[in-house]
Amino acid sequence: MKDTLLQPAGVKHTGFVTSAAVQSKLAPSFTYDKASDSASAVTQDTLFQTMNDQLGSKQLYTTASDMAQLTHYITSSSFVGEKYMHQGAIAKAGTAYTGRLTIDGSRLVSRADFAGYHNALAFTEDGKTGVVLLSNYQKDGSLSDTAKAILKLVQKND
C-alpha cells in the first residue's frame, strides 16, 4: 500500500492505525440510536478492536485533502491503465460494495461506514473535481447524496 499507492499519490496525512496510541489521535466516532434519539461515543478500546477485527486490519486514516488526492491518483492512468480501470479500481453501477469507487452517471461516487465513521465522495468522471465528506457522526440523511449535491453545485459554478 505504501509503495504502490500512498507514496506515488503524494499523500502526507494518511497512514495505518497500528496501535491504540495512533487511534487515540483520531477524531472520536459516535453512534446514533434512533430509539432514544441520542448519540454515544465509541470507546477507544472498542474502536481499536473493531478496526483490527476487520478484513484488512490496521485500517487507514486520512484527511479530506488526502482522500481527494488519492481519488485523483487512483483515477489517473498513472495508477492503472485505461484498459484495466473498470476491472477493479472503479466498479460499474449496481455493485453492493462500499468503500469502492463506482460510476454513477457521469460521476464517480463512493461511501463507507465503519464503527461510527462515515465518508462519502463524489467526483467528476476524470477525477479532477470532487467533494470529500468525512464524518464521525451520522443521524439522518445520506452523506453520499450530500456529496453528490455539493458536486453538482460546484460544477454549476465552474
MDTraj code that builds the backbone (N, CA, C; nanometers):
import mdtraj as md
import numpy as np

residues = "MET LYS ASP THR LEU LEU GLN PRO ALA GLY VAL LYS HIS THR GLY PHE VAL THR SER ALA ALA VAL GLN SER LYS LEU ALA PRO SER PHE THR TYR ASP LYS ALA SER ASP SER ALA SER ALA VAL THR GLN ASP THR LEU PHE GLN THR MET ASN ASP GLN LEU GLY SER LYS GLN LEU TYR THR THR ALA SER ASP MET ALA GLN LEU THR HIS TYR ILE THR SER SER SER PHE VAL GLY GLU LYS TYR MET HIS GLN GLY ALA ILE ALA LYS ALA GLY THR ALA TYR THR GLY ARG LEU THR ILE ASP GLY SER ARG LEU VAL SER ARG ALA ASP PHE ALA GLY TYR HIS ASN ALA LEU ALA PHE THR GLU ASP GLY LYS THR GLY VAL VAL LEU LEU SER ASN TYR GLN LYS ASP GLY SER LEU SER ASP THR ALA LYS ALA ILE LEU LYS LEU VAL GLN LYS ASN ASP".split()
xyz = np.array([
    [0.0820, -0.1200, 0.0000],
    [0.0000, 0.0000, 0.0000],
    [0.0861, 0.1261, 0.0000],
    [0.1859, 0.1272, 0.0863],
    [0.2690, 0.2469, 0.0926],
    [0.3426, 0.2703, -0.0381],
    [0.4087, 0.1662, -0.0893],
    [0.4907, 0.1814, -0.2096],
    [0.4085, 0.1957, -0.3368],
    [0.2953, 0.1270, -0.3443],
    [0.2160, 0.1246, -0.4666],
    [0.1147, 0.2372, -0.4745],
    [0.0624, 0.2800, -0.3615],
    [-0.0448, 0.3788, -0.3640],
    [-0.0126, 0.5081, -0.2900],
    [0.0208, 0.4977, -0.1625],
    [0.0320, 0.6182, -0.0805],
    [0.1485, 0.7086, -0.1207],
    [0.2681, 0.6524, -0.1375],
    [0.3828, 0.7353, -0.1750],
    [0.3683, 0.7952, -0.3151],
    [0.3311, 0.7147, -0.4172],
    [0.3149, 0.7746, -0.5504],
    [0.2048, 0.8813, -0.5553],
    [0.1013, 0.8661, -0.4733],
    [-0.0062, 0.9661, -0.4703],
    [0.0385, 1.0935, -0.3990],
    [0.1456, 1.0857, -0.3226],
    [0.1995, 1.2027, -0.2547],
    [0.1210, 1.2483, -0.1340],
    [0.0499, 1.1570, -0.0696],
    [-0.0281, 1.1960, 0.0481],
    [0.0626, 1.2089, 0.1700],
    [0.0281, 1.3019, 0.2554],
    [0.1118, 1.3302, 0.3727],
    [0.0419, 1.3000, 0.5053],
    [-0.0908, 1.2885, 0.5023],
    [-0.1670, 1.2729, 0.6259],
    [-0.2544, 1.1484, 0.6220],
    [-0.1984, 1.0419, 0.5700],
    [-0.2672, 0.9135, 0.5596],
    [-0.1739, 0.8067, 0.6124],
    [-0.2281, 0.7151, 0.6886],
    [-0.1440, 0.6089, 0.7436],
    [-0.2294, 0.4949, 0.7939],
    [-0.1677, 0.4066, 0.8660],
    [-0.2352, 0.2896, 0.9193],
    [-0.2537, 0.3024, 1.0698],
    [-0.3662, 0.2548, 1.1182],
    [-0.3915, 0.2531, 1.2623],
    [-0.3238, 0.1271, 1.3151],
    [-0.2001, 0.1443, 1.3578],
    [-0.1181, 0.0302, 1.4000],
    [-0.1162, 0.0100, 1.5511],
    [-0.1726, 0.1053, 1.6233],
    [-0.1720, 0.0934, 1.7689],
    [-0.2841, 0.1783, 1.8280],
    [-0.3153, 0.1518, 1.9513],
    [-0.4157, 0.2322, 2.0215],
    [-0.3676, 0.3769, 2.0345],
    [-0.2365, 0.3969, 2.0408],
    [-0.1819, 0.5326, 2.0509],
    [-0.2142, 0.6128, 1.9243],
    [-0.2017, 0.5507, 1.8070],
    [-0.2371, 0.6176, 1.6813],
    [-0.3868, 0.6450, 1.6806],
    [-0.4669, 0.5445, 1.7184],
    [-0.6118, 0.5584, 1.7195],
    [-0.6562, 0.6735, 1.8094],
    [-0.5915, 0.6911, 1.9212],
    [-0.6338, 0.7942, 2.0163],
    [-0.6159, 0.9358, 1.9617],
    [-0.5378, 0.9535, 1.8554],
    [-0.5162, 1.0858, 1.7954],
    [-0.6225, 1.1206, 1.6916],
    [-0.7046, 1.0241, 1.6539],
    [-0.8077, 1.0477, 1.5532],
    [-0.9325, 1.1069, 1.6167],
    [-1.0139, 1.1699, 1.5348],
    [-1.1413, 1.2236, 1.5844],
    [-1.2242, 1.1087, 1.6405],
    [-1.2870, 1.1282, 1.7538],
    [-1.3691, 1.0202, 1.8098],
    [-1.4907, 0.9955, 1.7206],
    [-1.5406, 0.8737, 1.7220],
    [-1.6608, 0.8451, 1.6441],
    [-1.7793, 0.8265, 1.7384],
    [-1.8978, 0.8469, 1.6836],
    [-2.0205, 0.8377, 1.7615],
    [-2.1208, 0.7505, 1.6886],
    [-2.2004, 0.6768, 1.7649],
    [-2.3101, 0.6012, 1.7064],
    [-2.4404, 0.6657, 1.7486],
    [-2.5383, 0.6585, 1.6618],
    [-2.6680, 0.7197, 1.6876],
    [-2.7709, 0.6106, 1.7117],
    [-2.8485, 0.6272, 1.8174],
    [-2.9553, 0.5339, 1.8499],
    [-3.0884, 0.6031, 1.8213],
    [-3.1586, 0.5578, 1.7158],
    [-3.2854, 0.6207, 1.6775],
    [-3.3908, 0.6088, 1.7871],
    [-3.3955, 0.4954, 1.8537],
    [-3.4983, 0.4721, 1.9562],
    [-3.4935, 0.5771, 2.0667],
    [-3.3731, 0.6110, 2.1118],
    [-3.3608, 0.7091, 2.2198],
    [-3.3241, 0.8483, 2.1683],
    [-3.3056, 0.8600, 2.0362],
    [-3.2644, 0.9862, 1.9746],
    [-3.1424, 1.0453, 2.0448],
    [-3.0426, 0.9578, 2.0644],
    [-2.9217, 1.0040, 2.1320],
    [-2.7972, 0.9437, 2.0661],
    [-2.6882, 1.0093, 2.0906],
    [-2.5597, 0.9634, 2.0374],
    [-2.4693, 0.9250, 2.1525],
    [-2.3833, 0.8276, 2.1266],
    [-2.2835, 0.7925, 2.2278],
    [-2.1502, 0.7698, 2.1594],
    [-2.0452, 0.8082, 2.2293],
    [-1.9103, 0.7932, 2.1749],
    [-1.8717, 0.6462, 2.1729],
    [-1.8030, 0.6073, 2.0667],
    [-1.7454, 0.4734, 2.0595],
    [-1.6152, 0.4803, 2.1383],
    [-1.5981, 0.3923, 2.2338],
    [-1.4761, 0.3975, 2.3160],
    [-1.3538, 0.3659, 2.2316],
    [-1.2403, 0.4180, 2.2720],
    [-1.1150, 0.3924, 2.2006],
    [-1.0851, 0.2429, 2.1961],
    [-1.1084, 0.1722, 2.3063],
    [-1.0828, 0.0278, 2.3091],
    [-1.1711, -0.0457, 2.2091],
    [-1.3000, -0.0123, 2.2066],
    [-1.3929, -0.0767, 2.1133],
    [-1.3548, -0.0447, 1.9688],
    [-1.3221, 0.0799, 1.9425],
    [-1.2865, 0.1206, 1.8072],
    [-1.1590, 0.0516, 1.7605],
    [-1.0583, 0.0491, 1.8441],
    [-0.9329, -0.0156, 1.8065],
    [-0.9550, -0.1644, 1.7819],
    [-1.0329, -0.2296, 1.8675],
    [-1.0626, -0.3718, 1.8493],
    [-1.1394, -0.3944, 1.7199],
    [-1.2388, -0.3095, 1.6917],
    [-1.3177, -0.3216, 1.5692],
    [-1.2295, -0.3050, 1.4468],
    [-1.1393, -0.2071, 1.4498],
    [-1.0500, -0.1842, 1.3367],
    [-0.9622, -0.3055, 1.3100],
    [-0.9220, -0.3730, 1.4140],
    [-0.8316, -0.4856, 1.3962],
    [-0.9032, -0.6186, 1.3768],
    [-1.0368, -0.6203, 1.3937],
    [-1.1153, -0.7402, 1.3655],
    [-1.1588, -0.7472, 1.2199],
    [-1.1487, -0.6370, 1.1490],
    [-1.1950, -0.6306, 1.0108],
    [-1.0946, -0.6953, 0.9159],
    [-1.1485, -0.7449, 0.8045],
    [-1.0622, -0.7931, 0.6970],
    [-0.9740, -0.6779, 0.6530],
    [-0.8462, -0.7010, 0.6389],
    [-0.7552, -0.5925, 0.6049],
    [-0.7297, -0.5067, 0.7261],
    [-0.7003, -0.5696, 0.8386],
    [-0.6826, -0.4957, 0.9636],
    [-0.5767, -0.3876, 0.9499],
    [-0.5666, -0.3085, 1.0517],
    [-0.4821, -0.1892, 1.0519],
    [-0.5405, -0.0904, 0.9515],
    [-0.6638, -0.0499, 0.9767],
    [-0.7378, 0.0380, 0.8871],
    [-0.6612, 0.1674, 0.8601],
    [-0.6897, 0.2279, 0.7462],
    [-0.6284, 0.3543, 0.7082],
    [-0.7012, 0.4708, 0.7741],
    [-0.6247, 0.5730, 0.8067],
    [-0.6834, 0.7005, 0.8435],
    [-0.6365, 0.8003, 0.7392],
    [-0.7137, 0.9057, 0.7188],
    [-0.6768, 1.0047, 0.6184],
    [-0.7473, 1.1364, 0.6468],
    [-0.7114, 1.2372, 0.5724],
    [-0.7787, 1.3667, 0.5776],
    [-0.8600, 1.3824, 0.4490],
    [-0.9502, 1.4789, 0.4471],
    [-1.0301, 1.5037, 0.3269],
    [-0.9398, 1.5396, 0.2092],
    [-0.8387, 1.6205, 0.2340],
    [-0.7455, 1.6602, 0.1280],
    [-0.6707, 1.5394, 0.0715],
    [-0.6202, 1.4541, 0.1592],
    [-0.5504, 1.3340, 0.1121],
    [-0.6457, 1.2392, 0.0394],
    [-0.7698, 1.2294, 0.0872],
    [-0.8675, 1.1434, 0.0200],
    [-0.8912, 1.1934, -0.1222],
    [-0.9018, 1.3246, -0.1381],
    [-0.9198, 1.3818, -0.2723],
    [-0.7983, 1.3521, -0.3591],
    [-0.6803, 1.3683, -0.3027],
    [-0.5564, 1.3424, -0.3768],
    [-0.5460, 1.1946, -0.4158],
    [-0.5819, 1.1055, -0.3250],
    [-0.5811, 0.9619, -0.3550],
    [-0.6806, 0.9283, -0.4656],
    [-0.7998, 0.9869, -0.4599],
    [-0.9008, 0.9617, -0.5619],
    [-0.8523, 1.0087, -0.6979],
    [-0.7938, 1.1266, -0.7021],
    [-0.7395, 1.1782, -0.8283],
    [-0.6313, 1.0836, -0.8819],
    [-0.5450, 1.0363, -0.7945],
    [-0.4374, 0.9454, -0.8375],
    [-0.4935, 0.8115, -0.8863],
    [-0.5893, 0.7557, -0.8116],
    [-0.6474, 0.6263, -0.8489],
    [-0.7173, 0.6332, -0.9844],
    [-0.7759, 0.7478, -1.0165],
    [-0.8477, 0.7609, -1.1430],
    [-0.7579, 0.8019, -1.2585],
    [-0.6317, 0.8234, -1.2305],
    [-0.5394, 0.8623, -1.3376],
    [-0.4753, 0.7392, -1.4003],
    [-0.4245, 0.7569, -1.5198],
    [-0.3576, 0.6451, -1.5863],
    [-0.2227, 0.6150, -1.5215],
    [-0.1796, 0.6995, -1.4281],
    [-0.0550, 0.6716, -1.3551],
    [-0.0701, 0.5514, -1.2626],
    [-0.1924, 0.5303, -1.2111],
    [-0.2170, 0.4207, -1.1179],
    [-0.2474, 0.2902, -1.1898],
    [-0.3428, 0.2943, -1.2782],
    [-0.3806, 0.1744, -1.3525],
    [-0.4201, 0.2178, -1.4935],
    [-0.3783, 0.1423, -1.5917],
    [-0.4069, 0.1773, -1.7300],
    [-0.5553, 0.1776, -1.7610],
    [-0.5945, 0.2555, -1.8619],
    [-0.7342, 0.2651, -1.9035],
    [-0.7964, 0.1282, -1.9271],
    [-0.7202, 0.0371, -1.9848],
    [-0.7693, -0.0963, -2.0185],
    [-0.8226, -0.1695, -1.8952],
    [-0.7619, -0.1430, -1.7798],
    [-0.7974, -0.2155, -1.6574],
    [-0.8804, -0.1338, -1.5584],
    [-0.9097, -0.0091, -1.5896],
    [-0.9759, 0.0811, -1.4961],
    [-1.1050, 0.0224, -1.4391],
    [-1.1890, -0.0367, -1.5230],
    [-1.3189, -0.0845, -1.4761],
    [-1.3160, -0.2305, -1.4324],
    [-1.1982, -0.2845, -1.4145],
    [-1.1866, -0.4223, -1.3686],
    [-1.1463, -0.4310, -1.2225],
    [-1.1382, -0.3211, -1.1537],
    [-1.1005, -0.3294, -1.0132],
    [-1.1046, -0.1973, -0.9410],
    [-1.0406, -0.0952, -0.9948],
    [-1.0347, 0.0324, -0.9241],
    [-1.1701, 0.1019, -0.9216],
    [-1.2453, 0.0904, -1.0313],
    [-1.3749, 0.1565, -1.0396],
    [-1.4793, 0.0536, -1.0778],
    [-1.5817, 0.0395, -0.9957],
    [-1.6870, -0.0597, -1.0194],
    [-1.7964, -0.0015, -1.1072],
    [-1.8663, -0.0868, -1.1744],
    [-1.9835, -0.0453, -1.2508],
    [-2.0993, -0.0259, -1.1530],
    [-2.1972, 0.0525, -1.1917],
    [-2.3134, 0.0798, -1.1059],
    [-2.3823, -0.0501, -1.0661],
    [-2.4400, -0.0515, -0.9470],
    [-2.5165, -0.1666, -0.9009],
    [-2.4385, -0.2661, -0.8166],
    [-2.3103, -0.2399, -0.7895],
    [-2.2358, -0.3310, -0.7042],
    [-2.2726, -0.3054, -0.5594],
    [-2.2609, -0.4063, -0.4776],
    [-2.3030, -0.3960, -0.3381],
    [-2.1919, -0.3480, -0.2459],
    [-2.0727, -0.3299, -0.2951],
    [-1.9600, -0.2936, -0.2093],
    [-1.9669, -0.1489, -0.1639],
    [-1.9149, -0.1212, -0.0457],
    [-1.8897, 0.0169, -0.0062],
    [-1.7386, 0.0328, -0.0029],
    [-1.6933, 0.1562, 0.0023],
    [-1.5505, 0.1811, 0.0070],
    [-1.4838, 0.1580, -0.1272],
    [-1.5600, 0.1663, -0.2339],
    [-1.5087, 0.1427, -0.3677],
    [-1.5659, 0.2496, -0.4595],
    [-1.4866, 0.2989, -0.5526],
    [-1.5368, 0.3971, -0.6472],
    [-1.6348, 0.3308, -0.7429],
    [-1.7456, 0.3981, -0.7679],
    [-1.8483, 0.3474, -0.8580],
    [-1.8874, 0.4572, -0.9552],
    [-1.9118, 0.4209, -1.0796],
    [-1.9600, 0.5180, -1.1770],
    [-2.1108, 0.5322, -1.1581],
    [-2.1545, 0.6566, -1.1389],
    [-2.2960, 0.6888, -1.1230],
    [-2.3259, 0.8009, -1.2213],
    [-2.3778, 0.7647, -1.3381],
    [-2.3980, 0.8646, -1.4430],
    [-2.2629, 0.9129, -1.4922],
    [-2.2375, 1.0416, -1.4771],
    [-2.1081, 1.0975, -1.5189],
    [-2.0197, 1.1284, -1.3982],
    [-2.0526, 1.0687, -1.2829],
    [-1.9754, 1.0943, -1.1610],
    [-1.9143, 0.9657, -1.1086],
    [-1.8071, 0.9822, -1.0348],
    [-1.7501, 0.8736, -0.9555],
    [-1.7961, 0.8974, -0.8130],
    [-1.8523, 0.7965, -0.7499],
    [-1.9002, 0.8123, -0.6130],
    [-1.8503, 0.6962, -0.5279],
    [-1.8464, 0.7192, -0.3991],
    [-1.8078, 0.6155, -0.3050],
    [-1.8617, 0.6534, -0.1689],
    [-1.8846, 0.5523, -0.0874],
    [-1.9226, 0.5778, 0.0509],
    [-1.8752, 0.4595, 0.1335],
    [-1.8518, 0.4850, 0.2587],
    [-1.8156, 0.3781, 0.3511],
    [-1.8599, 0.4185, 0.4905],
    [-1.8994, 0.3202, 0.5680],
    [-1.9413, 0.3417, 0.7061],
    [-1.8679, 0.2397, 0.7908],
    [-1.8133, 0.2856, 0.9020],
    [-1.7338, 0.1963, 0.9843],
    [-1.7297, 0.2459, 1.1276],
    [-1.7873, 0.1734, 1.2178],
    [-1.7774, 0.1989, 1.3622],
    [-1.7986, 0.3455, 1.3997],
    [-1.9021, 0.4056, 1.3420],
    [-1.9320, 0.5448, 1.3741],
    [-1.8698, 0.6450, 1.2788],
    [-1.7757, 0.6032, 1.1967],
    [-1.7174, 0.6902, 1.0948],
    [-1.7953, 0.6715, 0.9650],
    [-1.8124, 0.7800, 0.8923],
    [-1.8828, 0.7768, 0.7650],
    [-1.8044, 0.8641, 0.6681],
    [-1.7936, 0.8199, 0.5450],
    [-1.7350, 0.9064, 0.4445],
    [-1.8074, 0.8868, 0.3134],
    [-1.8034, 0.9899, 0.2336],
    [-1.8641, 0.9854, 0.1015],
    [-1.7866, 1.0790, 0.0122],
    [-1.7787, 1.0416, -0.1139],
    [-1.7168, 1.1317, -0.2092],
    [-1.7915, 1.1259, -0.3400],
    [-1.7834, 1.2354, -0.4127],
    [-1.8407, 1.2459, -0.5468],
    [-1.7419, 1.3261, -0.6295],
    [-1.6985, 1.2692, -0.7407],
    [-1.6008, 1.3322, -0.8289],
    [-1.6514, 1.3290, -0.9721],
    [-1.6007, 1.4200, -1.0526],
    [-1.6261, 1.4089, -1.1948],
    [-1.5581, 1.2820, -1.2429],
    [-1.6023, 1.2296, -1.3562],
    [-1.5504, 1.1013, -1.4029],
    [-1.3999, 1.1036, -1.4271],
    [-1.3442, 1.2212, -1.4602],
    [-1.1999, 1.2294, -1.4815],
    [-1.1224, 1.2437, -1.3507],
    [-1.1930, 1.2545, -1.2379],
    [-1.1291, 1.2603, -1.1074],
    [-1.0636, 1.3932, -1.0746],
    [-1.0865, 1.4955, -1.1557],
    [-1.0192, 1.6239, -1.1347],
    [-1.0946, 1.7196, -1.0434],
    [-1.2251, 1.7046, -1.0334],
    [-1.3064, 1.7912, -0.9484],
    [-1.3916, 1.7024, -0.8593],
    [-1.3938, 1.7332, -0.7305],
    [-1.4725, 1.6479, -0.6441],
    [-1.4967, 1.7041, -0.5065],
    [-1.5763, 1.6285, -0.4330],
    [-1.6139, 1.6632, -0.2968],
    [-1.5852, 1.5423, -0.2085],
    [-1.5204, 1.5660, -0.0949],
    [-1.4946, 1.4608, 0.0034],
    [-1.5570, 1.5041, 0.1351],
    [-1.6419, 1.4187, 0.1895],
    [-1.7038, 1.4454, 0.3197],
    [-1.6629, 1.3351, 0.4162],
    [-1.6092, 1.3731, 0.5287],
    [-1.5716, 1.2795, 0.6343],
    [-1.6514, 1.3169, 0.7587],
    [-1.7113, 1.2192, 0.8215],
    [-1.7949, 1.2476, 0.9376],
    [-1.7687, 1.1447, 1.0472],
    [-1.7817, 1.1879, 1.1708],
    [-1.7713, 1.0941, 1.2821],
    [-1.9063, 1.0767, 1.3510],
    [-2.0138, 1.1244, 1.2845],
    [-2.1483, 1.1146, 1.3409],
    [-2.2488, 1.1288, 1.2279],
    [-2.3462, 1.0404, 1.2215],
    [-2.4485, 1.0475, 1.1177],
    [-2.5834, 1.0186, 1.1805],
    [-2.6730, 1.1158, 1.1787],
    [-2.8051, 1.0965, 1.2376],
    [-2.9084, 1.0652, 1.1289],
    [-2.9224, 1.1544, 1.0357],
    [-3.0231, 1.1392, 0.9317],
    [-2.9606, 1.1657, 0.7953],
    [-3.0311, 1.1220, 0.6929],
    [-2.9916, 1.1544, 0.5570],
    [-2.8770, 1.0694, 0.5070],
    [-2.8367, 1.1014, 0.3887],
    [-2.7311, 1.0268, 0.3224],
    [-2.6121, 1.1177, 0.2949],
    [-2.4996, 1.0835, 0.3506],
    [-2.3784, 1.1609, 0.3253],
    [-2.3433, 1.1554, 0.1769],
    [-2.3685, 1.0412, 0.1143],
    [-2.3417, 1.0254, -0.0282],
    [-2.4281, 1.1205, -0.1115],
    [-2.5571, 1.1316, -0.0787],
    [-2.6445, 1.2246, -0.1505],
    [-2.5972, 1.3680, -0.1316],
    [-2.5508, 1.4004, -0.0122],
    [-2.5000, 1.5350, 0.0153],
    [-2.3764, 1.5641, -0.0690],
    [-2.2847, 1.4675, -0.0775],
    [-2.1634, 1.4863, -0.1587],
    [-2.1996, 1.5085, -0.3056],
    [-2.2950, 1.4322, -0.3571],
    [-2.3389, 1.4480, -0.4967],
    [-2.4003, 1.5861, -0.5185],
    [-2.4818, 1.6306, -0.4242],
    [-2.5468, 1.7614, -0.4366],
    [-2.4440, 1.8744, -0.4352],
    [-2.3442, 1.8639, -0.3494],
    [-2.2405, 1.9678, -0.3436],
    [-2.1599, 1.9684, -0.4729],
    [-2.1262, 1.8485, -0.5250],
    [-2.0532, 1.8437, -0.6529],
    [-2.1341, 1.9088, -0.7635],
    [-2.2629, 1.8854, -0.7657],
    [-2.3493, 1.9475, -0.8670],
    [-2.3419, 2.0983, -0.8576],
    [-2.3425, 2.1534, -0.7348],
    [-2.3304, 2.2984, -0.7161],
    [-2.1939, 2.3483, -0.7623],
    [-2.0902, 2.2745, -0.7304],
    [-1.9539, 2.3123, -0.7713],
    [-1.9456, 2.3154, -0.9237],
    [-1.9982, 2.2133, -0.9894],
    [-1.9934, 2.2078, -1.1361],
    [-2.0763, 2.3189, -1.1984],
    [-2.1872, 2.3527, -1.1367],
    [-2.2737, 2.4599, -1.1874],
    [-2.2006, 2.5940, -1.1834],
    [-2.1163, 2.6133, -1.0824],
    [-2.0458, 2.7410, -1.0647],
    [-1.9140, 2.7480, -1.1408],
    [-1.8736, 2.6361, -1.2031],
    [-1.7474, 2.6375, -1.2802],
    [-1.7636, 2.7006, -1.4153],
])
top = md.Topology()
chain = top.add_chain()
for i, resn in enumerate(residues, 1):
    res = top.add_residue(resn, chain, resSeq=i)
    for name in ("N", "CA", "C"):
        top.add_atom(name, md.element.get_by_symbol(name[0]), res)
traj = md.Trajectory(xyz[None], top)
